[in-house]
Amino acid sequence: MNATNIARIAGVAALSAACVLGLAACSSNESGSSASVGGIAATVGDAEISEQTVTDYIQTFRETQSLNEEDAWGEWMAQYKMDPSEVRSEVIDYFVDKEVVKQAAAQNNVEVSDDEVNEQVDKMKANYSTDEAWQEALDESGTTEDQYRDSVRNAMLESKLEDVVSADAEGPSDDEVLEMAQTYASAFSGAKRSSHILFSSDDQSKAQEVLDEINNGSISFEDAAEQYSTDTASAENGGDVGWDMLNSFVEDYTTALQGLEEGQVSDLVTSDYGIHIIKCTQVFTAPETVTSLDQVPSELVDYIRDLLSSQNKKTAYEDWLEDFQNGLNVKKEDMPSGLPYDLDMSKYSTSDDESSEDSTDEDAEDAEDSEASSSSETSASSETSAS
């Protein structure tokens, strides 16, 4: 991928991210960020996407990115190898995709209830200590809670639709899993599986007592986990918490585990969750060549199988949605004149243009140097002949 494509993708990503976050209102009544614009930008079946909707989005994007000034806007587009018509096209694509999903969901009786949206929004709000902190986060993102709820509803709707239409997607074959395992195995080499016994942070004396009993052989690690660990989920399994490369452990836990060999038990390890006694139960060393799934941990095989299943379902959904969209008669209208974000891009040079100019200048300088050198050589030759 060349630099031009990378830069362009970055520009499109910025636009897409703003759309996903709901930075732009979907009607002129909600935004007020731009002058009134008439006409239709695109149609999706019988549904219309107004030019006002597209314009409001672009103008709001400019505002949130401090691109209100004409030169700042022109330079931004030049930086990402875009012009106003291409920006408009990208935004239209977003709203078309959104409308396609909406119509596809309706056809398949897929709905998202207000309660489901509320639950998801409440989970996000729980990450903030106060309502003021939540509102501040929304303000910094340039969105409102209503717009955020709308983006949540859209994401949940598409997720449900994908589940419905890809339910019959075929799972991966053992050969496909093996092929990916052959790639993953080397990266997974060195992974460590561990078990732990968790105590409350104020129960250090008990934790030390249990550790001493484990070390002198009075009790097995597994039995101690079942009897004493406050992590009841892992305690039922002898304290097993799985492989480090397939899980996210807190830093203190990970650091302690890295220092253990297979079969070793740690000293007391303190983390935000309490006091741990950790045992490294297995270390995986990848074979030079993986010829059978039995050669890699079953958990890695399950991970790969789930990953491939998700990819198959995603592909099935995208193929289905493309077919659905092809049957909707989607039409984009030509860009009208006089839009508030339109401008003449001829005075805004891109980095490619500058590179081309630099190259031209260098070529010219090289040509001059070559000509001067040739002239000097000719002169010297003439003098030698005269002598």
MIVOZA-62265 format. One record per residue (C-alpha): residue in three letters; x, y, z. Coordinates in pm, whole numbers, plus 32768, in hexadecimal, padded with zeros to 4 digits. Example, Ala and Ser with C-alpha at 12.3 -4.5 7.8 and 13.67 -1.06 7.14 Angstrom:
! MIVOZA-62265
r,u,v,w
ALA,84CE,7E3E,830C
SER,8557,7F96,82CA
***
This chain:
! MIVOZA-62265
r,u,v,w
MET,8000,8000,8000
ASN,8098,814F,7FA0
ALA,80A3,828B,8072
THR,7F8B,832C,7FAD
ASN,7E99,8210,7FFA
ILE,7EFB,820F,816A
ALA,7EBE,8385,8187
ARG,7D71,8369,80D7
ILE,7D01,824E,81BA
ALA,7D5E,8322,82E7
GLY,7C81,843B,826A
VAL,7B5C,8353,8227
ALA,7B8E,82B4,837D
ALA,7B6E,8407,8422
LEU,7A25,8443,8371
SER,79A7,82E5,83BF
ALA,7A06,8300,852C
ALA,793E,843F,854C
CYS,7814,8395,84AE
VAL,782A,826C,8596
LEU,783B,834F,86C5
GLY,7705,8403,864E
LEU,77B4,8553,8632
ALA,76C4,85C7,8526
ALA,7551,85E8,8544
CYS,7482,8539,843D
SER,73A4,865B,83E4
SER,73C0,87D1,83C7
ASN,72D2,87FC,84EA
GLU,73C4,8748,85D4
SER,7501,87F6,8566
GLY,74E1,895A,84F4
SER,7653,894A,84A0
SER,7628,89B4,8336
ALA,754C,8A87,8259
SER,7415,89E7,81C6
VAL,7462,8901,80A2
GLY,735A,8867,7FC4
GLY,734F,872F,7EF2
ILE,7391,85BE,7F11
ALA,74F3,8532,7F2F
ALA,7498,83C5,7F02
THR,7378,82CE,7F03
VAL,7373,8171,7F96
GLY,7240,80C8,7F0A
ASP,7124,81B0,7F6E
ALA,71EE,825B,8081
GLU,7294,83A8,8040
ILE,73D4,8437,80D2
SER,73BC,85AF,80C3
GLU,74D4,8693,8057
GLN,7496,8748,81A0
THR,74EB,860F,8268
VAL,7636,85E9,81B2
THR,768A,8759,81CD
ASP,7638,8767,833F
TYR,771C,8643,837E
ILE,7841,86DA,82C1
GLN,7815,882F,8360
THR,7801,8797,84BB
PHE,7937,86C9,8471
ARG,79EE,8806,840C
GLU,797F,88AF,854D
THR,79EE,8793,8631
GLN,7B3F,877F,857E
SER,7B77,88F9,8580
LEU,7B63,8908,8405
ASN,7A6A,8A26,83E7
GLU,7B5F,8B0B,8336
GLU,7B6B,8AD2,81BF
ASP,7CE6,8AA8,81B3
ALA,7CE9,89B2,82D5
TRP,7BDA,88E6,8227
GLY,7C8D,88EE,80D8
GLU,7DDA,888C,8172
TRP,7D36,876D,822F
MET,7CA0,86E1,80F0
ALA,7DE9,870B,8038
GLN,7E9F,8656,814F
TYR,7DBC,8527,8126
LYS,7DB4,8537,7FA8
MET,7C42,858F,7F9F
ASP,7B66,869C,7F0A
PRO,7A06,8711,7F6C
SER,7959,861F,7E80
GLU,7A1A,84F8,7F10
VAL,79CC,8565,8074
ARG,785D,857C,8017
SER,7869,8424,7F77
GLU,7901,8387,80B1
VAL,77F5,8421,818E
ILE,76E1,83B2,80A3
ASP,776D,824F,80B1
TYR,774F,8256,822B
PHE,75E1,82BB,8223
VAL,7597,81C6,810A
ASP,7631,80A9,81D3
LYS,7566,8111,8301
GLU,7422,8115,8239
VAL,746F,7FC6,8195
VAL,749B,7F24,82EA
LYS,735B,7FC7,8365
GLN,7290,7F3D,8243
ALA,7338,7DE7,8258
ALA,72EB,7DD4,83CB
ALA,717F,7E2E,8391
GLN,7160,7D22,8286
ASN,71EB,7C1E,8377
ASN,711D,7C94,84A3
VAL,7256,7CFF,855F
GLU,721C,7E0B,8664
VAL,72D6,7EB1,8781
SER,7204,7F19,88AB
ASP,7230,8056,8977
ASP,7282,7F7D,8AA5
GLU,73A3,7EDB,89EA
VAL,742D,802E,8986
ASN,7402,80B4,8AE8
GLU,74BD,7F8B,8B78
GLN,75E2,7FBF,8A8D
VAL,75F0,8136,8ACB
ASP,75DD,8100,8C43
LYS,7706,8013,8C2F
MET,77CE,8123,8B81
LYS,775E,822C,8C79
ALA,77CD,814B,8D97
ASN,7934,818A,8D2C
TYR,790E,82F3,8D9F
SER,78FF,8358,8F0C
THR,77F6,8468,8EE2
ASP,76F1,84E1,8DEC
GLU,77CB,8614,8DB9
ALA,78F2,853C,8D53
TRP,7815,847F,8C5E
GLN,7794,85C3,8BC9
GLU,78F6,8647,8BAE
ALA,795C,850F,8AEB
LEU,7837,8542,89FD
ASP,7892,86B0,89CF
GLU,79FC,8659,8983
SER,7980,8565,8878
GLY,78A4,8672,87E3
THR,7766,85A8,8811
THR,7631,859D,88EB
GLU,75A3,847A,89AF
ASP,7481,845B,88B9
GLN,7575,8444,8796
TYR,7649,8349,8855
ARG,7511,8277,8896
ASP,74C5,827F,8723
SER,7621,81FC,86CF
VAL,75F9,80E9,87D5
ARG,74A9,8085,8742
ASN,753C,8075,85E2
ALA,7661,7F9D,8654
MET,757E,7EAE,8714
LEU,748D,7E99,85F0
GLU,75A1,7E33,8500
SER,762E,7D39,85F9
LYS,74D9,7C94,8620
LEU,74A3,7C92,84A8
GLU,75F4,7BEE,8473
ASP,759C,7ADE,856F
VAL,7456,7A95,84B9
VAL,74CF,7A89,8352
SER,7617,79D3,839D
ALA,7585,78CF,8488
ASP,75AB,77BD,8384
ALA,7710,7817,8322
GLU,77EF,76E5,8317
GLY,78F2,76B9,8426
PRO,7A60,7689,83CE
SER,7AE3,7532,8371
ASP,7BF5,7488,8438
ASP,7CE0,74C5,8313
GLU,7C9B,763B,8324
VAL,7CD3,763D,849C
LEU,7E17,757B,8472
GLU,7E94,766B,8368
MET,7E5F,7794,844F
ALA,7EEC,76D5,8578
GLN,802C,76A5,84B1
THR,8043,781F,849A
TYR,7FDC,786B,8600
ALA,80A9,775D,86AE
SER,81F8,780F,8696
ALA,8161,7953,8719
PHE,80C1,7891,8836
SER,8206,77E5,8893
GLY,826D,7844,89F4
ALA,8107,7875,8A69
LYS,80CD,781B,8BD2
ARG,7F9C,7781,8C72
SER,7F64,77CE,8DE0
SER,7E87,779F,8F0F
HIS,7E61,7887,9035
ILE,7DD6,789D,9193
LEU,7D47,79F4,91E5
PHE,7D2C,7A8B,9340
SER,7CA3,7BD8,93B5
SER,7DA8,7CE8,93CC
ASP,7D84,7CF2,9548
ASP,7DB3,7B79,9570
GLN,7F2C,7B63,9541
SER,7F68,7A88,9672
LYS,7E77,797F,95F2
ALA,7F0D,7993,9496
GLN,806A,795B,9524
GLU,7FED,7836,95F5
VAL,7F54,778C,94C4
LEU,808F,77CE,93F6
ASP,8162,772B,9502
GLU,807D,75F9,9502
ILE,8098,75DC,9388
ASN,8212,75F8,9392
ASN,823B,74EF,94A4
GLY,814A,7403,93F5
SER,8039,740E,9500
ILE,7F36,7466,93F7
SER,7F2E,7461,927C
PHE,7F10,75A6,91BD
GLU,7DC9,7532,9122
ASP,7D2B,74D8,9271
ALA,7DA0,7620,9308
ALA,7CFF,76DF,91E9
GLU,7BB3,762A,921A
GLN,7BB8,766C,9392
TYR,7C42,77CC,93B1
SER,7C2F,7891,926C
THR,7B3A,79B3,9260
ASP,7B38,798F,90E4
THR,7A23,788C,90F0
ALA,7A11,7862,8F76
SER,7B77,77E7,8F53
ALA,7B74,7739,90A8
GLU,7A85,7634,9020
ASN,7B96,75DD,8F24
GLY,7CB6,75CC,9016
GLY,7D01,773C,8FDF
ASP,7D38,771B,8E67
VAL,7D21,7866,8DAB
GLY,7DA5,77F2,8C59
TRP,7EB9,7868,8B73
ASP,7F51,79C1,8B93
MET,7F4D,7A00,8A1A
LEU,7DD8,79BB,8A0A
ASN,7D7B,7A8C,8B3C
SER,7DB8,7BE5,8BCB
PHE,7E52,7BDA,8D24
VAL,7EAF,7D06,8DFA
GLU,8019,7D73,8DDB
ASP,8082,7CF7,8F35
TYR,7FFD,7B9D,8EE7
THR,809F,7B92,8D90
THR,81F0,7C02,8E14
ALA,81EE,7AF7,8F23
LEU,8183,79E8,8E2C
GLN,829B,7A43,8D3B
GLY,8397,79EE,8E4B
LEU,830F,788F,8E83
GLU,8373,774C,8DDA
GLU,827E,762E,8DA6
GLY,8215,759F,8EF8
GLN,829B,76C3,8FC4
VAL,81CB,777C,90C9
SER,81F8,78F0,9109
ASP,821F,79AE,924B
LEU,80FB,7A8C,92AF
VAL,80A3,7B7A,9193
THR,7FD5,7CB2,91D8
SER,7EF8,7D51,90D0
ASP,7DC4,7E2E,90C8
TYR,7CF3,7CF2,90F1
GLY,7D9A,7C7B,922F
ILE,7EB1,7B87,9283
HIS,7F04,7A6C,9191
ILE,7FC3,7929,91AC
ILE,8016,78CA,9045
LYS,807C,777D,8FB1
CYS,80FF,7756,8E4F
THR,805C,7610,8DE4
GLN,80D0,75F6,8C7C
VAL,81BA,769A,8B82
PHE,817E,7668,8A0F
THR,82A2,7637,8924
ALA,823C,762E,87B7
PRO,82BD,750C,86E6
GLU,8385,755E,85AF
THR,8265,74E7,84D8
VAL,80FB,74C3,8542
THR,8066,7397,8491
SER,7F49,734F,8581
LEU,7E61,741C,865E
ASP,7EC4,7338,877E
GLN,8016,73E8,877E
VAL,7F88,7532,87F8
PRO,7EBB,7583,8930
SER,7D49,753E,8909
GLU,7CFC,76A0,897D
LEU,7DC6,772D,885A
VAL,7D0E,7644,876C
ASP,7BC2,76BE,87F8
TYR,7C34,7827,87D5
ILE,7C95,77F2,866A
ARG,7B53,7739,861E
ASP,7A84,7854,86B7
LEU,7B4E,7956,85F7
LEU,7B16,78A5,84AC
SER,79A5,7875,84FA
SER,7983,79EB,8539
GLN,7A35,7A36,83F3
ASN,7952,7947,8334
LYS,781E,79E5,83CB
LYS,78A1,7B42,837E
THR,78E3,7AE3,8215
ALA,778D,7A40,81F4
TYR,76E6,7B76,8282
GLU,77A6,7C67,81A3
ASP,7758,7B9A,806D
TRP,75E9,7B89,80CD
LEU,75D8,7CFD,8115
GLU,767E,7D50,7FC9
ASP,757A,7C80,7F11
PHE,7467,7D28,7FD7
GLN,74ED,7E82,7F84
ASN,750E,7E2B,7E14
GLY,7399,7DEB,7E10
LEU,733E,7F3E,7EA5
ASN,7392,8022,7D81
VAL,7484,8104,7E3C
LYS,74C9,8246,7D7F
LYS,75B5,8367,7DCC
GLU,755F,84BA,7D3B
ASP,7663,85A3,7CA7
MET,76F5,86A7,7D90
PRO,763B,87F3,7D72
SER,76F0,893F,7D66
GLY,76F9,8A3B,7E80
LEU,7723,8948,7FA3
PRO,77C3,89F0,80D3
TYR,78E1,88F5,80E7
ASP,7937,890A,7F74
LEU,7A6D,89CB,7F0A
ASP,7B71,89E3,7DF8
MET,7C87,88EE,7E4F
SER,7D7C,896C,7D49
LYS,7E3A,8A45,7E41
TYR,7E66,892F,7F40
SER,7F8C,8853,7EE5
THR,7FA7,86EF,7F62
SER,80E8,8652,7FE1
ASP,80F4,8592,7E98
ASP,80ED,86D8,7DDC
GLU,8208,8761,7EB2
SER,82CF,8622,7E84
SER,829A,863A,7D0E
GLU,830C,87A5,7D0F
ASP,843F,874C,7DE1
SER,848D,8632,7CF0
THR,8468,871D,7BC7
ASP,854A,881D,7C6D
GLU,864D,8712,7CB7
ASP,863C,8696,7B51
ALA,8670,87F8,7AD4
GLU,8799,882B,7BBB
ASP,882F,86DF,7B4A
ALA,87FF,8745,79E0
GLU,88AD,8893,7A20
ASP,89CD,87E7,7AD5
SER,89EC,86EC,79BA
GLU,89EB,87FE,78B6
ALA,8AF1,88C4,7975
SER,8BC8,878E,799C
SER,8BA6,873C,782C
SER,8C03,88A1,77CF
SER,8D39,8896,78AC
GLU,8DA6,874D,7817
THR,8D77,87D2,76B6
SER,8E42,8908,7707
ALA,8F59,883C,77A6
SER,8F5A,8756,7677
SER,8F79,887E,7589
GLU,909C,890F,764E
THR,9151,87C1,764A
SER,9123,87A1,74D2
ALA,91AA,88FE,749B
SER,92E1,88AD,7561
***
